Every structure is written in structure tokens, then in C-alpha cells.
Amino acid sequence: RDLVRSRGLGDVYKRQVLPIEGRSDLTLEHARVLTRLGRYDLSLDRYEEYLKKEPSNGFAVVEMSDLAFESFYYDRAEKHYRRAIELLPSELGLRKRLGESLYLDSRYEEAFDYYKDYLESNDSFDLEMVQTFSRLAQSLGKYDDVSAGLVEVLKLKENPNSEDFLALARNYYYRKDYGKQSVVLEQALDTFPDDSSLVYFLGLSYSAQKQFLQVSAMIEKNQKSLEDPKVYQLYVEVLIANQEYKKALKVAQGALTKEAFESTAMKQNLAQIYEGNQMYLKASEVLRELHRSDPSDQSSGLALANVLSTMGKRDEAKKILAPYLEQPSPSVLQTAAALAAMSGEFKQAEEYQLALSLIHI
């Protein structure tokens, strides 16, 4: 025996000592030996040979299915798992492996349909199965099904974390179902009151529903979240949307860090706050800085032109507008028409209004 092994003839030796013919039990054992030796293709052939004679041995079918799966023969694995499920219908793991085989064989639509049909018609499924279904639905853009899956994830998880709630909330956001998104985030915030991401996304959800007063009230209730720059910026923008300029000025003056108003967007917000409080000189200073740093930025340029016009500096406002009038946008034409009217140039204002009306036709 040692001599045969030393010459690398182990498989020959196995065949000699295993009388396969007429002994299906030894055929099965041979398949298992071949698996241990790494001869997977030959082992699969032996399993097929065995199961022709013993088709009702569900455990052998499972062994063959798992071997095909681990050998990356996902199409064969899928076929074998279906056979195994017929023999062992209560084994949930087999159904999971069948779905995985379809997925890994790049048969995504089939995998999705299989999971959906199974989850809708059975009560016996676990978290992993639902998560796989949700990922498949997400990749295929089936957002209604993603929602259904993520709702089940929250039910199945003993202790869901804030990211689990956020995943469902984001899905509702993609579907523009802001009402359901708000409900999910409100529930999450009750459980995780210190999570500023929940505050931020709930604020965005309320904003999408034009519930700006509710946004500011919710953020004020969760003061600690203002340490998050995203929440801070959202709060400032909502106060501006609510035209609560005095409160916004107080918030701006008590900024937690100097960096809070370093970005272009926040500087534009600061200028709006100053303008809302009739602090036009300060607003113009901020907007001049932005315009100097990027003259091509129309939003800052138009805001500066409007403030200068309010301050009576209409000639300077016209110089700011001039480059934008070469290829005017509707907002440029609106600003130019208002400025011309305030300057008594009514014919010019009428021309700008006509150009604007032609854009909207």
C-alpha cells in the first residue's frame, strides 16, 4: 500500500480496493474520497452515477450540490439544489444556496424573481435571505421591492442600528415617498437621538415636503446635531427659507467654528442673512469677495447686482450684469429687467421682458 502511494498512484489504489460495481454505497464513498483528494470533476461524475441508482438520497444530492457550488459550477449547482429541495423541502439553507447560485451565475432577473416569489409565499426565511433580495432589487432598480425587503430587515434584526433605518429612508427618498421617509427617520431618531445623520436626512425629508418650520423646530430640539457641519448649514438655509433673518443672524454670529462660513454656499447664505436684516453694506462685502474669486459664478454675481441696485449703485450693478447678458439665463434677464426699470430705462426693461417671455415659450 505504501509503495503504491509513494508512486503517486493513490487514485489507482482506491479504485482497486473499492469494488464499485454493484455496490452503490461504495460509489458514494468513492465520490467523497475523490472530493477529499481534490478531484472535483470526477467526484461529481461519481455522485451522478450513485444518484442514478439511489435518486431519493437527499443528503447525497446536497453533497453534490455543495460540491458543484464550491467548484463554481453555478448552473449545475442550481439544478442540483432544486432536486435537493424536492427531497428535503424544509431545509432553508438549500433555498438560499439556490438563490445564490442563480445570482453568481449572473442570472440576476431569475434570482430576483426566485427570491421574491419565495419571500411572498413563505414564512420561513431569515435575515441573510432578505438582505440578498434587497441588494438584488437595488441593483436592478426595483425600489418598491427594496423598500419591502428593508422593512423586513428592520423586523428581523433584533437590534437594528441607525444605518438600517437610513438605508430604508434613502430608498424612500429615491422613490420620492417623503412621508414614509419622515416616519422612518422619526422612529430612528427616537432610538438614536445623538445621530446627527438622522437629523440631517430628516431635515431634508421635511424640506422636500416644504415643511421648513418643522425642520428648524426639529433641529433646535436636537441642539447637539448642530456640531455636524451638514446640519448647521441646513439649519441656516431653513431659517433663510422661513425668512427668520434675525434668528439666522444670531446663529451666524454664534457660529461654532470660523470654518462654518468658509464655503461658497455658506458665504452666499451669510450674504442673504445680511440682506434680510437690511445690512446691505455687509452683504455687498461678502458678495464682492465671492465675485472677485469667481466672476463666472452667476449666482453670486446676480446677488451682488441686486444688493448694489438696492443700495442705489445701479451703474456698478449694470457692469456686474454685462458679461452675463451675452448668453443670458432667465434669472439674468429678470434681474436686468428689474434694474432697467428702477433706472427709468423702461424700453430696455421691456426688451428684457420680451426676451424672457420667448425663453418660456
KEKE-3310 file (N, C-alpha, C; in steps of 0.2 Angstrom, whole numbers, plus 5000, padded with zeros to 4 digits):
npx = (5004:5010:5019:5012:5006:5018:5022:5013:5001:4989:4975:4973:4975:4964:4954:4956:4954:4941:4927:4917:4907:4890:4889:4882:4884:4897:4901:4896:4905:4917:4915:4916:4929:4936:4933:4939:4952:4953:4949:4938:4929:4929:4923:4910:4905:4905:4895:4884:4883:4880:4868:4859:4856:4852:4841:4833:4841:4842:4852:4864:4862:4863:4876:4882:4877:4882:4896:4897:4893:4904:4914:4912:4903:4890:4878:4876:4875:4863:4853:4855:4852:4838:4833:4837:4829:4817:4818:4821:4812:4810:4822:4830:4842:4846:4837:4842:4855:4851:4846:4858:4866:4860:4861:4876:4878:4876:4863:4853:4840:4832:4836:4831:4817:4815:4819:4809:4797:4798:4799:4787:4778:4781:4784:4795:4810:4826:4836:4848:4844:4834:4841:4850:4840:4836:4847:4849:4837:4840:4851:4844:4836:4823:4814:4803:4802:4814:4811:4802:4809:4819:4811:4807:4820:4822:4812:4817:4829:4837:4842:4842:4852:4856:4860:4853:4840:4842:4846:4833:4826:4833:4830:4816:4817:4823:4812:4804:4795:4792:4784:4784:4797:4800:4793:4800:4813:4810:4806:4818:4826:4821:4826:4840:4845:4856:4862:4868:4867:4854:4846:4850:4845:4832:4829:4831:4821:4809:4811:4809:4796:4792:4791:4797:4797:4795:4807:4817:4812:4814:4828:4832:4827:4836:4849:4863:4866:4870:4883:4887:4893:4885:4872:4872:4873:4861:4852:4854:4851:4837:4832:4833:4825:4813:4812:4817:4827:4833:4835:4843:4854:4858:4862:4872:4881:4885:4893:4899:4912:4925:4927:4914:4908:4916:4914:4908:4894:4890:4894:4887:4874:4876:4877:4864:4858:4862:4857:4843:4842:4843:4856:4865:4877:4887:4882:4885:4899:4903:4898:4905:4918:4916:4912:4924:4933:4927:4922:4914:4903:4887:4877:4882:4886:4874:4867:4875:4873:4859:4860:4868:4860:4849:4856:4857:4867:4867:4874:4886:4880:4875:4887:4891:4882:4883:4893:4885:4874:4878:4875:4861:4853:4836:4836:4845:4840:4828:4834:4840:4830:4822:4832:4834:4821:4821:4830:4824:4824:4814:4810:4821:4820:4808:4812:4820:4811:4803:4812:4814:4801:4801:4810:4802:4793)
npy = (4994:5006:5007:5009:5021:5030:5031:5039:5034:5034:5036:5025:5015:5017:5014:5001:4995:4998:4990:4995:4991:4986:4990:5002:5010:5010:5017:5030:5032:5033:5044:5054:5052:5056:5069:5073:5072:5082:5080:5086:5086:5073:5068:5073:5067:5054:5055:5058:5046:5038:5043:5040:5027:5028:5038:5045:5049:5062:5068:5065:5071:5084:5085:5084:5095:5105:5103:5106:5119:5125:5122:5132:5129:5135:5134:5120:5118:5125:5117:5105:5109:5112:5099:5094:5101:5097:5084:5087:5097:5106:5112:5127:5132:5126:5133:5146:5144:5140:5152:5160:5153:5156:5170:5171:5165:5175:5177:5187:5193:5181:5176:5187:5186:5173:5174:5184:5178:5167:5173:5180:5170:5162:5159:5155:5162:5170:5183:5185:5180:5189:5201:5199:5198:5211:5218:5213:5218:5232:5233:5231:5241:5241:5248:5248:5235:5235:5243:5235:5224:5230:5234:5222:5218:5227:5222:5209:5210:5209:5220:5233:5245:5263:5264:5255:5260:5272:5266:5262:5274:5281:5274:5277:5290:5290:5285:5296:5296:5305:5306:5293:5292:5301:5296:5284:5290:5298:5288:5282:5292:5293:5282:5284:5297:5305:5304:5313:5311:5306:5317:5326:5320:5318:5332:5335:5328:5333:5346:5343:5341:5354:5358:5368:5375:5365:5358:5367:5367:5354:5353:5362:5356:5345:5350:5346:5341:5351:5353:5345:5349:5348:5348:5360:5369:5366:5370:5384:5387:5384:5393:5404:5401:5402:5415:5420:5430:5437:5428:5419:5428:5429:5415:5414:5423:5417:5406:5390:5387:5395:5391:5388:5397:5396:5390:5393:5391:5394:5406:5413:5411:5418:5431:5433:5433:5444:5453:5451:5456:5469:5474:5480:5484:5475:5464:5466:5467:5453:5447:5454:5449:5435:5437:5442:5431:5422:5427:5421:5415:5415:5415:5421:5433:5439:5440:5450:5461:5463:5468:5479:5487:5489:5497:5508:5509:5508:5509:5502:5490:5487:5485:5473:5464:5464:5455:5443:5445:5442:5428:5426:5419:5415:5420:5430:5439:5443:5450:5460:5466:5471:5480:5489:5495:5501:5510:5519:5516:5511:5506:5497:5489:5483:5476:5466:5459:5454:5446:5437:5431:5424:5414:5406:5401)
npz = (5000:5004:4995:4983:4985:4987:4974:4968:4965:4971:4968:4959:4968:4976:4968:4965:4978:4981:4977:4965:4956:4957:4970:4977:4988:4990:4979:4982:4993:4986:4979:4989:4993:4982:4982:4994:4989:4980:4967:4959:4948:4943:4955:4955:4944:4949:4960:4952:4945:4957:4961:4951:4954:4967:4969:4979:4989:4998:5006:4999:4987:4991:4995:4983:4977:4984:4982:4968:4969:4976:4967:4958:4948:4944:4937:4936:4950:4953:4947:4954:4967:4966:4965:4977:4986:4983:4989:5002:5008:5019:5022:5024:5021:5008:4999:5000:4995:4982:4977:4978:4969:4956:4956:4957:4945:4936:4933:4935:4935:4935:4948:4956:4954:4959:4973:4976:4974:4983:4995:4996:4997:5007:5025:5031:5032:5033:5039:5031:5019:5016:5015:5004:4994:4995:4991:4977:4972:4973:4964:4952:4951:4956:4966:4974:4978:4985:4996:5002:5006:5015:5025:5030:5035:5046:5054:5056:5062:5078:5085:5077:5069:5067:5054:5047:5047:5040:5028:5023:5023:5014:5002:5001:4999:4986:4979:4981:4991:5002:5014:5020:5022:5031:5043:5045:5049:5060:5069:5070:5076:5088:5094:5092:5097:5097:5084:5072:5058:5056:5060:5050:5038:5040:5041:5028:5022:5027:5022:5008:5008:5010:5023:5031:5044:5052:5051:5056:5069:5073:5072:5082:5093:5094:5098:5099:5087:5079:5079:5069:5053:5041:5046:5052:5041:5034:5044:5044:5031:5031:5040:5033:5022:5029:5031:5043:5048:5058:5068:5061:5059:5072:5074:5065:5070:5081:5077:5078:5073:5064:5052:5048:5039:5027:5015:4998:4997:5010:5012:5003:5009:5021:5015:5011:5024:5029:5020:5022:5034:5031:5031:5020:5016:5022:5016:5003:5004:5007:4995:4985:4988:4984:4971:4966:4967:4959:4945:4935:4942:4942:4951:4963:4957:4952:4964:4970:4961:4963:4976:4976:4967:4976:4985:4978:4969:4954:4942:4944:4947:4934:4927:4933:4928:4914:4908:4909:4901:4888:4885:4891:4905:4911:4925:4924:4915:4921:4932:4925:4919:4930:4935:4925:4925:4937:4935:4926:4913:4903:4891:4888:4899:4894:4883:4889:4896:4885:4879:4889:4890:4878:4880:4888:4880)
capx = (5000:5014:5023:5008:5005:5024:5022:5008:4995:4984:4968:4973:4974:4957:4949:4957:4951:4934:4923:4912:4901:4885:4889:4881:4886:4904:4901:4896:4911:4922:4914:4918:4936:4938:4932:4945:4958:4953:4947:4931:4925:4927:4919:4904:4903:4903:4889:4879:4882:4877:4861:4855:4854:4849:4839:4830:4845:4843:4859:4869:4861:4865:4883:4884:4875:4888:4902:4896:4893:4911:4918:4910:4898:4884:4872:4874:4873:4856:4849:4855:4849:4831:4832:4838:4824:4811:4819:4822:4808:4811:4829:4830:4849:4846:4834:4847:4860:4849:4846:4865:4868:4857:4865:4883:4879:4874:4856:4850:4832:4829:4837:4827:4811:4815:4818:4803:4792:4799:4798:4780:4774:4783:4785:4802:4816:4830:4839:4853:4840:4830:4846:4852:4835:4836:4853:4847:4832:4843:4855:4840:4832:4816:4815:4797:4804:4820:4808:4798:4815:4822:4806:4808:4826:4821:4808:4821:4835:4835:4844:4844:4856:4854:4861:4847:4835:4844:4845:4826:4825:4836:4826:4810:4819:4824:4805:4801:4790:4795:4780:4786:4804:4800:4791:4806:4818:4807:4807:4825:4829:4818:4830:4847:4844:4863:4865:4867:4865:4847:4843:4851:4841:4825:4828:4830:4814:4804:4812:4806:4789:4791:4789:4803:4796:4796:4814:4820:4810:4817:4835:4833:4826:4842:4855:4869:4867:4872:4890:4889:4893:4879:4866:4872:4871:4854:4848:4855:4847:4830:4830:4833:4819:4807:4813:4819:4833:4836:4837:4848:4860:4861:4865:4878:4886:4887:4895:4904:4919:4926:4926:4907:4906:4921:4912:4905:4887:4888:4895:4880:4869:4878:4875:4857:4856:4864:4852:4837:4842:4845:4863:4867:4885:4890:4880:4889:4906:4903:4897:4911:4923:4914:4913:4931:4936:4925:4917:4909:4898:4881:4873:4885:4886:4867:4865:4879:4870:4853:4861:4870:4854:4845:4860:4857:4873:4865:4879:4890:4876:4875:4894:4892:4877:4885:4895:4880:4869:4880:4871:4858:4848:4830:4837:4849:4835:4824:4837:4842:4823:4821:4837:4832:4815:4822:4834:4820:4825:4808:4811:4826:4816:4803:4816:4822:4805:4801:4817:4812:4795:4802:4813:4797:4788)
capy = (5000:5012:5008:5012:5029:5033:5032:5044:5030:5034:5035:5019:5010:5017:5010:4993:4992:4999:4986:4999:4988:4983:4992:5010:5013:5012:5023:5036:5033:5034:5051:5058:5051:5060:5076:5075:5072:5087:5078:5088:5084:5066:5066:5075:5061:5048:5057:5057:5038:5035:5045:5036:5021:5030:5045:5048:5050:5069:5071:5064:5077:5091:5085:5085:5102:5110:5102:5110:5127:5127:5122:5137:5127:5138:5132:5114:5118:5127:5111:5100:5112:5111:5092:5093:5105:5092:5079:5090:5104:5110:5115:5134:5133:5124:5138:5151:5142:5140:5159:5162:5150:5160:5176:5171:5163:5181:5177:5192:5193:5175:5176:5191:5183:5167:5177:5187:5173:5163:5178:5182:5164:5158:5162:5153:5165:5173:5190:5185:5179:5196:5206:5197:5200:5219:5220:5212:5223:5238:5233:5231:5247:5239:5252:5246:5229:5236:5245:5229:5220:5233:5234:5215:5218:5230:5217:5203:5212:5210:5227:5237:5251:5269:5264:5251:5265:5276:5263:5262:5281:5283:5271:5281:5296:5289:5285:5302:5295:5308:5305:5287:5293:5305:5292:5280:5294:5300:5282:5280:5297:5292:5277:5286:5304:5308:5303:5319:5310:5305:5324:5329:5317:5320:5339:5335:5325:5339:5351:5341:5342:5361:5359:5371:5377:5358:5357:5371:5365:5348:5354:5365:5351:5341:5355:5343:5339:5357:5352:5342:5355:5347:5350:5368:5373:5365:5374:5391:5388:5383:5399:5409:5400:5404:5422:5421:5433:5439:5422:5417:5432:5427:5409:5415:5427:5412:5400:5386:5387:5400:5387:5387:5401:5397:5388:5397:5391:5397:5414:5416:5411:5424:5437:5433:5434:5452:5457:5450:5461:5476:5476:5479:5485:5469:5459:5468:5465:5446:5445:5456:5444:5429:5438:5443:5425:5418:5431:5417:5412:5419:5416:5427:5440:5442:5443:5456:5466:5465:5471:5485:5490:5491:5502:5514:5509:5504:5508:5496:5483:5485:5482:5466:5460:5465:5449:5438:5446:5439:5422:5427:5414:5418:5424:5436:5443:5445:5455:5465:5470:5475:5485:5494:5498:5505:5516:5523:5513:5506:5502:5492:5484:5479:5471:5461:5455:5451:5440:5432:5428:5420:5408:5402:5398)
capz = (5000:5005:4988:4978:4987:4986:4967:4966:4962:4976:4965:4956:4973:4979:4963:4966:4984:4981:4972:4964:4953:4961:4977:4976:4994:4989:4974:4986:4997:4982:4977:4994:4994:4977:4984:4998:4985:4976:4961:4960:4942:4944:4961:4953:4940:4954:4963:4947:4945:4963:4962:4946:4957:4973:4967:4984:4995:4998:5008:4994:4982:4995:4995:4976:4975:4988:4978:4962:4970:4978:4961:4953:4943:4947:4933:4939:4957:4954:4945:4959:4973:4965:4966:4984:4989:4982:4993:5009:5007:5025:5023:5021:5018:5001:4996:5000:4990:4975:4975:4977:4963:4951:4957:4955:4938:4933:4931:4941:4935:4938:4955:4959:4953:4963:4980:4978:4974:4989:5001:4996:4998:5013:5031:5034:5028:5038:5038:5026:5013:5014:5013:4997:4990:4994:4986:4971:4970:4972:4958:4946:4951:4958:4973:4978:4982:4990:5002:5006:5009:5020:5030:5034:5038:5052:5058:5058:5066:5085:5087:5071:5070:5063:5046:5044:5046:5035:5021:5021:5022:5007:4997:5001:4996:4979:4977:4982:4996:5008:5020:5023:5024:5038:5048:5047:5052:5066:5073:5071:5080:5095:5097:5092:5097:5096:5077:5068:5051:5056:5060:5043:5032:5042:5039:5020:5021:5029:5017:5002:5009:5011:5030:5034:5051:5056:5050:5061:5076:5075:5073:5088:5098:5094:5098:5098:5080:5076:5079:5062:5048:5037:5050:5053:5035:5033:5048:5042:5025:5033:5043:5027:5018:5033:5032:5050:5047:5064:5071:5057:5060:5079:5073:5061:5074:5086:5073:5082:5071:5059:5045:5046:5033:5023:5008:4994:4998:5016:5011:5000:5014:5025:5012:5012:5030:5030:5016:5025:5040:5028:5032:5013:5015:5024:5011:4997:5005:5006:4988:4981:4989:4980:4964:4964:4967:4953:4941:4931:4946:4941:4957:4967:4953:4952:4971:4971:4957:4966:4983:4973:4965:4982:4988:4973:4965:4948:4936:4946:4946:4927:4925:4935:4924:4907:4905:4909:4896:4882:4884:4897:4908:4914:4931:4922:4911:4927:4936:4921:4918:4936:4936:4920:4927:4943:4932:4922:4906:4903:4884:4889:4903:4890:4879:4893:4897:4879:4878:4894:4888:4872:4883:4891:4875)
cpx = (5004:5018:5019:5007:5012:5025:5017:5002:4990:4977:4967:4971:4967:4952:4950:4954:4944:4930:4917:4906:4897:4885:4889:4884:4894:4906:4901:4902:4916:4921:4917:4926:4939:4938:4938:4951:4958:4951:4939:4926:4924:4923:4912:4901:4901:4896:4883:4877:4879:4870:4856:4852:4850:4846:4835:4834:4847:4850:4864:4868:4863:4873:4886:4883:4881:4894:4902:4896:4900:4916:4916:4906:4891:4877:4870:4872:4865:4851:4849:4851:4841:4829:4832:4832:4818:4811:4819:4818:4809:4818:4830:4837:4849:4843:4838:4852:4858:4848:4853:4868:4866:4860:4872:4884:4877:4867:4852:4843:4829:4830:4832:4820:4810:4815:4812:4797:4792:4797:4790:4775:4776:4784:4792:4807:4819:4833:4843:4849:4837:4835:4849:4846:4835:4842:4852:4842:4835:4847:4851:4835:4825:4815:4809:4799:4810:4816:4805:4804:4818:4817:4806:4815:4825:4817:4812:4827:4833:4836:4846:4847:4854:4855:4856:4841:4836:4844:4838:4824:4827:4832:4819:4812:4820:4817:4801:4795:4792:4791:4783:4793:4804:4798:4796:4811:4816:4808:4814:4828:4826:4823:4838:4847:4851:4866:4863:4865:4857:4843:4844:4846:4834:4824:4827:4823:4809:4804:4808:4799:4787:4789:4795:4802:4797:4803:4818:4818:4813:4824:4836:4831:4832:4848:4861:4871:4870:4880:4892:4888:4887:4873:4866:4870:4864:4850:4848:4850:4839:4828:4829:4826:4813:4807:4814:4826:4837:4838:4843:4855:4863:4865:4872:4883:4889:4890:4900:4911:4919:4925:4919:4905:4912:4919:4908:4897:4886:4890:4889:4875:4870:4876:4868:4854:4857:4858:4845:4836:4844:4852:4867:4874:4888:4888:4885:4897:4907:4903:4902:4917:4922:4915:4920:4935:4934:4920:4912:4903:4892:4877:4875:4885:4879:4865:4869:4875:4863:4854:4864:4865:4850:4849:4860:4863:4872:4870:4884:4887:4876:4881:4894:4888:4880:4888:4890:4875:4871:4876:4867:4853:4842:4832:4841:4844:4830:4827:4839:4836:4822:4826:4836:4826:4817:4827:4830:4820:4820:4808:4816:4823:4811:4806:4818:4816:4802:4806:4816:4806:4796:4806:4808:4792:4790)
cpy = (5006:5013:5011:5020:5033:5035:5036:5041:5029:5032:5028:5014:5011:5014:5003:4991:4993:4995:4990:4995:4984:4985:5000:5013:5015:5017:5029:5038:5036:5042:5056:5058:5056:5067:5078:5075:5078:5086:5079:5086:5077:5064:5068:5069:5055:5049:5056:5050:5035:5037:5042:5030:5022:5037:5048:5049:5058:5072:5070:5070:5083:5091:5087:5092:5107:5109:5106:5117:5129:5126:5127:5135:5129:5135:5125:5114:5120:5121:5106:5102:5111:5104:5091:5096:5100:5087:5081:5097:5109:5114:5121:5135:5131:5130:5144:5150:5142:5147:5162:5159:5154:5167:5176:5168:5169:5181:5181:5192:5187:5174:5181:5188:5177:5169:5180:5183:5169:5167:5179:5176:5160:5162:5161:5156:5169:5180:5190:5184:5186:5201:5205:5199:5208:5221:5219:5217:5230:5239:5233:5237:5246:5242:5250:5240:5230:5238:5239:5225:5223:5234:5227:5215:5221:5226:5211:5204:5213:5217:5231:5243:5257:5268:5259:5255:5269:5273:5263:5269:5283:5280:5275:5287:5295:5288:5291:5301:5298:5307:5299:5288:5296:5301:5287:5284:5296:5294:5281:5286:5296:5287:5279:5294:5308:5307:5309:5317:5309:5312:5327:5326:5318:5327:5339:5333:5330:5344:5349:5341:5349:5363:5362:5373:5370:5357:5361:5369:5359:5348:5357:5361:5346:5346:5352:5342:5345:5357:5349:5348:5354:5350:5358:5371:5372:5370:5382:5392:5388:5390:5405:5408:5402:5411:5424:5424:5435:5433:5419:5421:5430:5420:5410:5419:5422:5406:5397:5386:5393:5397:5386:5391:5402:5394:5393:5397:5394:5404:5417:5416:5417:5431:5438:5435:5442:5456:5457:5455:5468:5478:5475:5480:5479:5464:5460:5466:5457:5444:5448:5451:5438:5431:5439:5436:5421:5422:5427:5414:5417:5420:5421:5433:5443:5444:5449:5462:5468:5469:5478:5490:5493:5497:5508:5514:5505:5504:5503:5490:5481:5482:5475:5462:5460:5458:5443:5439:5444:5433:5422:5421:5418:5422:5430:5441:5446:5451:5461:5470:5474:5481:5491:5498:5503:5511:5520:5521:5508:5503:5496:5486:5480:5474:5465:5456:5451:5445:5435:5428:5423:5414:5403:5399:5391)
cpz = (5000:4998:4983:4979:4985:4978:4964:4963:4967:4973:4962:4962:4976:4974:4964:4972:4985:4976:4970:4961:4958:4968:4977:4982:4993:4983:4977:4990:4992:4980:4983:4995:4988:4979:4989:4995:4981:4969:4960:4954:4942:4949:4959:4948:4944:4957:4958:4946:4950:4963:4956:4949:4964:4973:4973:4990:4995:5001:5003:4989:4985:4994:4988:4974:4978:4984:4972:4963:4972:4973:4956:4947:4945:4944:4935:4946:4958:4952:4951:4966:4972:4967:4973:4988:4988:4987:5001:5009:5013:5026:5020:5018:5011:4997:4995:4995:4983:4973:4974:4970:4956:4951:4954:4948:4933:4930:4936:4941:4937:4945:4959:4959:4958:4971:4981:4978:4981:4995:5002:4998:5004:5019:5034:5029:5034:5035:5032:5019:5011:5012:5006:4992:4989:4990:4979:4968:4969:4966:4952:4946:4953:4966:4977:4982:4987:4997:5006:5009:5015:5026:5034:5037:5045:5057:5061:5063:5073:5087:5081:5073:5066:5056:5043:5043:5040:5028:5019:5019:5015:5001:4996:4997:4988:4975:4977:4987:5002:5015:5024:5026:5031:5044:5050:5051:5059:5071:5075:5076:5087:5098:5097:5092:5096:5089:5073:5060:5050:5056:5053:5038:5034:5040:5031:5018:5022:5023:5010:5002:5010:5018:5033:5041:5055:5056:5056:5068:5078:5076:5080:5094:5099:5093:5096:5091:5076:5075:5072:5057:5043:5040:5051:5047:5033:5037:5046:5036:5026:5036:5038:5023:5022:5034:5039:5050:5053:5068:5067:5058:5067:5078:5070:5065:5079:5083:5078:5080:5065:5052:5043:5040:5028:5016:5005:4996:5005:5016:5008:5005:5019:5022:5012:5018:5031:5026:5019:5031:5038:5030:5025:5012:5017:5019:5005:4998:5004:4999:4984:4982:4984:4973:4961:4963:4961:4949:4937:4935:4946:4947:4962:4963:4953:4959:4972:4967:4960:4973:4981:4971:4971:4985:4984:4969:4958:4943:4938:4945:4938:4924:4927:4930:4917:4904:4904:4904:4889:4880:4891:4899:4910:4920:4929:4919:4916:4930:4932:4920:4924:4937:4931:4922:4932:4940:4927:4915:4904:4896:4885:4893:4899:4886:4883:4894:4891:4878:4883:4893:4882:4874:4885:4886:4873)
residu = (ARG:ASP:LEU:VAL:ARG:SER:ARG:GLY:LEU:GLY:ASP:VAL:TYR:LYS:ARG:GLN:VAL:LEU:PRO:ILE:GLU:GLY:ARG:SER:ASP:LEU:THR:LEU:GLU:HIS:ALA:ARG:VAL:LEU:THR:ARG:LEU:GLY:ARG:TYR:ASP:LEU:SER:LEU:ASP:ARG:TYR:GLU:GLU:TYR:LEU:LYS:LYS:GLU:PRO:SER:ASN:GLY:PHE:ALA:VAL:VAL:GLU:MET:SER:ASP:LEU:ALA:PHE:GLU:SER:PHE:TYR:TYR:ASP:ARG:ALA:GLU:LYS:HIS:TYR:ARG:ARG:ALA:ILE:GLU:LEU:LEU:PRO:SER:GLU:LEU:GLY:LEU:ARG:LYS:ARG:LEU:GLY:GLU:SER:LEU:TYR:LEU:ASP:SER:ARG:TYR:GLU:GLU:ALA:PHE:ASP:TYR:TYR:LYS:ASP:TYR:LEU:GLU:SER:ASN:ASP:SER:PHE:ASP:LEU:GLU:MET:VAL:GLN:THR:PHE:SER:ARG:LEU:ALA:GLN:SER:LEU:GLY:LYS:TYR:ASP:ASP:VAL:SER:ALA:GLY:LEU:VAL:GLU:VAL:LEU:LYS:LEU:LYS:GLU:ASN:PRO:ASN:SER:GLU:ASP:PHE:LEU:ALA:LEU:ALA:ARG:ASN:TYR:TYR:TYR:ARG:LYS:ASP:TYR:GLY:LYS:GLN:SER:VAL:VAL:LEU:GLU:GLN:ALA:LEU:ASP:THR:PHE:PRO:ASP:ASP:SER:SER:LEU:VAL:TYR:PHE:LEU:GLY:LEU:SER:TYR:SER:ALA:GLN:LYS:GLN:PHE:LEU:GLN:VAL:SER:ALA:MET:ILE:GLU:LYS:ASN:GLN:LYS:SER:LEU:GLU:ASP:PRO:LYS:VAL:TYR:GLN:LEU:TYR:VAL:GLU:VAL:LEU:ILE:ALA:ASN:GLN:GLU:TYR:LYS:LYS:ALA:LEU:LYS:VAL:ALA:GLN:GLY:ALA:LEU:THR:LYS:GLU:ALA:PHE:GLU:SER:THR:ALA:MET:LYS:GLN:ASN:LEU:ALA:GLN:ILE:TYR:GLU:GLY:ASN:GLN:MET:TYR:LEU:LYS:ALA:SER:GLU:VAL:LEU:ARG:GLU:LEU:HIS:ARG:SER:ASP:PRO:SER:ASP:GLN:SER:SER:GLY:LEU:ALA:LEU:ALA:ASN:VAL:LEU:SER:THR:MET:GLY:LYS:ARG:ASP:GLU:ALA:LYS:LYS:ILE:LEU:ALA:PRO:TYR:LEU:GLU:GLN:PRO:SER:PRO:SER:VAL:LEU:GLN:THR:ALA:ALA:ALA:LEU:ALA:ALA:MET:SER:GLY:GLU:PHE:LYS:GLN:ALA:GLU:GLU:TYR:GLN:LEU:ALA:LEU:SER:LEU:ILE:HIS:ILE)
# end
